[in-house]
Amino acid sequence: MTLELIIFIASILFGVILYWRESNGNKLYRLFDRILNSKTLQMKPEDKKGFVYQQTLPLRIVFITFFFLIVIVIVRFLIPVDLATISLFASMIVGTVLGTYLATFIFK
């Protein structure tokens, strides 16, 4: 229970930092947009949308879940100890989403 609480608080802070970084620049999102979309469908230069910044709730959850799935798979291969449980995974996702919405109120 203590580990879940620590990870939940850390993921809230991670969500705040993630939102703040994307509000300053969205280079990674633009890179994926450039790779996946044709020239006519690409983002305009003045568009500031990112993976988390200016996204709706379902898309934020999808992007954050996908990110943590990749991180958990990498951790499972590097460290053979079973740390990535479902409850920790859910705590990380919910905490990060709450952190992004908390950052919306802080930075506006």
C-alpha positions as CSV (number, residue, x, y, z in Angstrom):
1,M,0.0,0.0,0.0
2,T,2.8,2.4,0.8
3,L,4.5,1.7,-2.5
4,E,1.3,2.4,-4.4
5,L,0.9,5.7,-2.6
6,I,4.4,6.8,-3.3
7,I,4.0,5.8,-7.0
8,F,0.7,7.6,-7.1
9,I,2.2,10.9,-5.8
10,A,5.2,10.5,-8.1
11,S,3.0,10.0,-11.1
12,I,1.0,13.2,-10.2
13,L,4.3,15.1,-10.3
14,F,5.2,13.3,-13.5
15,G,1.9,14.4,-15.0
16,V,2.5,18.0,-14.1
17,I,6.0,17.9,-15.6
18,L,4.8,16.2,-18.7
19,Y,2.0,18.8,-19.2
20,W,4.5,21.6,-18.6
21,R,7.0,20.3,-21.1
22,E,4.4,19.8,-23.8
23,S,3.0,23.3,-23.2
24,N,6.4,24.7,-24.0
25,G,7.1,22.7,-27.1
26,N,5.6,19.6,-28.8
27,K,8.5,18.4,-31.0
28,L,7.9,14.7,-30.4
29,Y,4.2,15.0,-31.3
30,R,5.1,17.0,-34.4
31,L,7.6,14.3,-35.4
32,F,5.0,11.6,-35.2
33,D,2.5,13.8,-37.0
34,R,5.1,14.3,-39.8
35,I,5.8,10.6,-40.1
36,L,2.2,9.4,-40.0
37,N,0.3,12.0,-41.9
38,S,0.5,13.3,-45.4
39,K,1.5,16.9,-46.1
40,T,-2.1,18.1,-46.4
41,L,-3.1,16.5,-43.1
42,Q,-0.2,17.7,-41.0
43,M,-0.4,20.1,-38.1
44,K,-0.3,23.8,-38.8
45,P,2.9,25.6,-37.4
46,E,0.8,27.6,-34.9
47,D,-1.0,24.5,-33.6
48,K,0.3,23.7,-30.1
49,K,-1.5,20.3,-29.5
50,G,0.6,17.5,-28.0
51,F,0.1,14.0,-26.6
52,V,-1.3,15.5,-23.4
53,Y,-1.5,19.2,-24.0
54,Q,-4.8,20.3,-25.4
55,Q,-6.1,16.7,-25.8
56,T,-9.5,15.3,-24.7
57,L,-9.7,12.9,-21.8
58,P,-9.9,9.6,-23.8
59,L,-6.9,10.5,-25.9
60,R,-4.9,11.5,-22.8
61,I,-5.7,8.2,-21.2
62,V,-4.8,6.2,-24.4
63,F,-1.4,8.0,-24.8
64,I,-0.5,7.7,-21.1
65,T,-1.5,4.0,-21.0
66,F,0.5,3.3,-24.1
67,F,3.5,5.1,-22.6
68,F,3.3,3.1,-19.3
69,L,2.8,-0.2,-21.2
70,I,6.1,0.4,-23.1
71,V,7.9,1.4,-19.8
72,I,6.6,-1.7,-18.0
73,V,7.6,-4.0,-20.8
74,I,11.1,-2.5,-20.8
75,V,11.4,-2.8,-17.0
76,R,10.2,-6.4,-17.1
77,F,13.0,-7.3,-19.4
78,L,15.7,-5.4,-17.6
79,I,14.7,-6.3,-14.0
80,P,13.4,-9.8,-13.5
81,V,11.7,-8.8,-10.2
82,D,7.9,-8.6,-10.4
83,L,7.3,-5.0,-9.6
84,A,4.9,-4.0,-12.3
85,T,1.5,-5.2,-10.9
86,I,-1.9,-4.1,-12.1
87,S,-2.5,-1.9,-9.1
88,L,0.7,0.0,-9.6
89,F,-0.1,0.3,-13.3
90,A,-3.5,1.7,-12.5
91,S,-2.0,4.1,-9.9
92,M,0.5,5.4,-12.5
93,I,-2.2,6.0,-15.1
94,V,-4.7,7.7,-12.8
95,G,-2.0,9.8,-11.1
96,T,-0.6,11.0,-14.3
97,V,-4.0,12.0,-15.7
98,L,-4.8,13.8,-12.5
99,G,-1.4,15.5,-12.7
100,T,-2.1,16.8,-16.2
101,Y,-5.4,18.2,-15.1
102,L,-3.8,19.7,-12.0
103,A,-1.2,21.3,-14.2
104,T,-3.9,22.8,-16.4
105,F,-5.2,24.7,-13.4
106,I,-1.8,25.7,-12.1
107,F,-0.4,27.0,-15.4
108,K,-3.4,28.9,-16.6
